[in-house]
Amino acid sequence: MHEVRNPTLFSFTAPVLVAAMALAPLGAQAADSDDLSVGLGIGGGLTPEYRGADSYEGKAIPWVEARKGRVAIDPVQGLRVDMLTGQNWSVAAAVSYARGRDNTAALAEFEDVDGSVMAGALFSWKPGSWQLTGDIGAPVSGDLEGVRVRGYLRYRGALSQQWVYAFGPSFTWGNKDWNEMLFNVSAKDATRSGLSQYQTDGSYFAGSMNARLTYLLTPKLSVSAVTRYTRLTGDAADSPIVADVGDANQWLGSMAVNYRF
């Protein structure tokens, strides 16, 4: 049974930002435009307290994105500069942030795994109503180690002039080092928490389904509802922090108001 902890406590974390990525306007500015485009959003939702948690908490969703020419920034994909561009595709160098593992909820006795600045590359392809995005990055600071790869596929459409939607799958893969930092249970953590010591042997993989429904109040102002289901697999799902005190099935729901200048 899922438990909701501190539903009125709001903070800014990456799990909600992944969903907030779907809140970005459907009509993005062309990468070769020199005009400055800015989008702002604010909302709230429920998200797991840590990757694999069975308890949920309220999170605020501040969203700021901007693009000018080949340079863009948002909280999910970070700061990026388009290096190669085509009619409907681009390859960019990117710097972003990845959260670590907080000592909260069932992990209150664990040592923190600090988040990291990630450096890597991002690919985007937008054929018609479809959008395919992928990125690869490695930590250059903090406690995380290894390599992370993410991929998103979305279909975007309209029910009417006011109602628009987007849905599709996504995944996150990390190599063995990435998995170890997030799902290992050290001897010290095991002694403090009462959980069994655990060592991952393989890579990390999580698959998700995402959906968004947006109502356009004006051409610039909109309200969006987002839902996301994620399934942890392999060694991550078998870790005591998931199998014993958590849940491999992860849910996220949020609503936000968005404005584009």
N, C-alpha and C positions, 0 to 999 in steps of 0.2 A: 504493500500500500504506500502510495506516495505521500510524503509529508511536506507541508509548506511551512517554512520557517521565516519569521520576520517579514511577512508580506508587505509591510509598509516601509521597510528599509530599502532605499534605492542607492545603487552605486553603479559605476561604469565599468563593464567588463567585456571581454571579447566575445563570449558566446552570444550575447545579444547583438553585438555588432555584426556577426555573421548573418543573423536574420535581418538586421537593419540594412544590410547590403541590398536586400530585395526592396527596400523602401525607396531607393534611388529612382528618380523620374524615368519613365519609359523612353522619353525622347531625349537622349543624351546629346550633348553638343559634339559636333564633328571635331576630330582630333586636330585637324589642320586649321581650325578657326583661331584667330588671334583675339577674339572677344573673350572677356572674362565672364565665366559662368559660375554662380555660387548657389548652393542648395543648403537649406537648414531644416532640421527636423527635431522634434522632441516627443517623447512618449514614454511608455512603461510596459513591462511585461514580466512573466515568470520564466525562470531559467534554472537548471540544476546548479547547486552550490559549487560543484566541481565536476570534472569529467567523470561520468560514471556514478554520480550521486543519486540517491533515492529521495533526497530532500530538495525542495525548491525555495527560492526567495525572489522577492521583487527587485527588479533592476530598472534604473532609469536608462533611457535610450537617447542621449544627445547625439545628433548627427550633423556633421559639417563636411561638405565636400566643395571642391573648387577645381576649375580647369581653365587654363589659358594656354592656347596653342598646344604644344606637345607635353606640357607639364600639368599634372593632376595630383590631387590628394584627397583621401577619404580615410576613415578609421579602419576599414577592413583591408584594402589593398595598399594602404600607406601612401607614401610619396613615390611617384613614378614619373619617368621621362620616356616618352616614346622614342625608340631608336630606329625602328623600321615601321613603315605604315603603308597600307594599301587602301583600296576603295572601301573595304569593310573589315579590315583586320589590322592589328598592330602588335608589335613586340616591344616591351618596355623594360628598362632597368628599374628595380623597385626596392624600397626600404620600408619595412613595416614592423609591427610589434606583435609578438605572440605571448599570450599569458602562460604562466607556469602552473604550479599546483599550490593553492592556498591551504594553510592548516585551519580548516573550518569544518563544521558539522562533524561527521564521523572521523575526520582527519585532524581533529583539534590537537592531538598529541604528536602529530607528525611534524617533521622539519619542513619549512617552506621550500619550494622550488621556484626561484625567482623567474619572472618572465624575461624575454630576450628581444633585442632588436634583431630583425631578420633582414638579410640582404639576398637578393636574387633577381629573378626575371619573371615577367608576366606576359601571357599571350591572350589575345582577345579576337574573336571572329564573330561577326554579326550578319549572317545571311538571312535577310528578310525578317521574319518574326522570331527567329531563333537567335540565341546568344550562347556561345561557347567560350568559357574563360578558364584558364589554367595558370597556376603559378608554382614555382619551385624556389625554395629559400633555405638558408642555413643561418643559425644564430651566430652573431658576432659579439654578443654581450650576455650577461645574465647566466643562469644555471642550465638552460636547455642545451642539448647537444644533438648532433646528427643532421638529418635532412628531412624537410617536410615538403610534400607535394599536395596541392589542392586542385580540384576540378569542379566546374559548375556547368550545367546545361539547362537553359530556360527557354520556354515558349512564352511569348508575350502577345496578348490579344485584347479585344474590347468586346464587352457585352452591349454597350451603348456609347453615346458620346460622353457620358459621365462615368460609367463603370468600366474599369480596365483591370486586367489580371495578369499574373505570371505564375508559372509553376515549372517544376523540374527537379531532377536529382542532382546530388553533389556528393563528393567524397573527399576524405582527407587520408593521406598515407604518410607514415613516417618510418624511417629505418629503425634498426634495433636500438641504436643509441637514443633516439627520440622516445621510443617506447619505454626504455629503462627509466628515464628521468621522470616520467609521468606516472608509471604504474608499478615500479618496483616497491617492495616493502623491505626496508633495511632492518638489520638486527635491532638497531636502536628504536626505530619506529614500531617494530613488532613488540618490543618489551614495553614501551610506553602505552600502546593502544590495545594490546591484547590480541591483535590480529596475527596471523601466521606470516613468517618471513617469506618473501616471494621474489623470484628473479625471472624476468621475461626472457624468452629465447628468440623471439622473432620480431617482425615488424608490426607497426600499428596500422589498423585500417578501420575507418568508420564510414558508413554509407548513410546518406540522408535524403529525405524528400522535403521539398520546400514549396510553399504556396503563399501567394499574396493577392488580396483583393483591395483595390483602391477606388475611392470615390473622388472625382475631381470637382471641388467646390467652385473653382475658377481655373483658368488655364495655368495658373501658377501655384494655387493653394489646393492641397489634397489631404485626405485622411486615409490611412492604410491599416489593414489588419493582416498580420503575418502568422503563420504556423509552420513548425518544423519538427519532423521526427528523425531521430538519429539512432542507429544501431551500432554499438561497439562490438567488435569481433575478436577472435583469436586470443592471444595472451592478455590483451587489455581487458577483455570480458572475463577472463579467468582470474584476474588479480583479485585478492581479498578485498580491496577497496571498492570493487564492483560486485563480485560474486557473493561476498559475505555481508557487506553493509551498504551496498549500492544497487544499481540496476543497469543492465546493458542497454535497456530501452530508454532513450532520452527524449523529452518533449520540451518544446519552447513555444510560447504564444506571446504576442505583443500587439500593441496598437500605437500609432504615431500620427502626428500632424506634420506635414511637410510643406515647405515654401521654397520656390525657386525664383531667384532674382534674374 
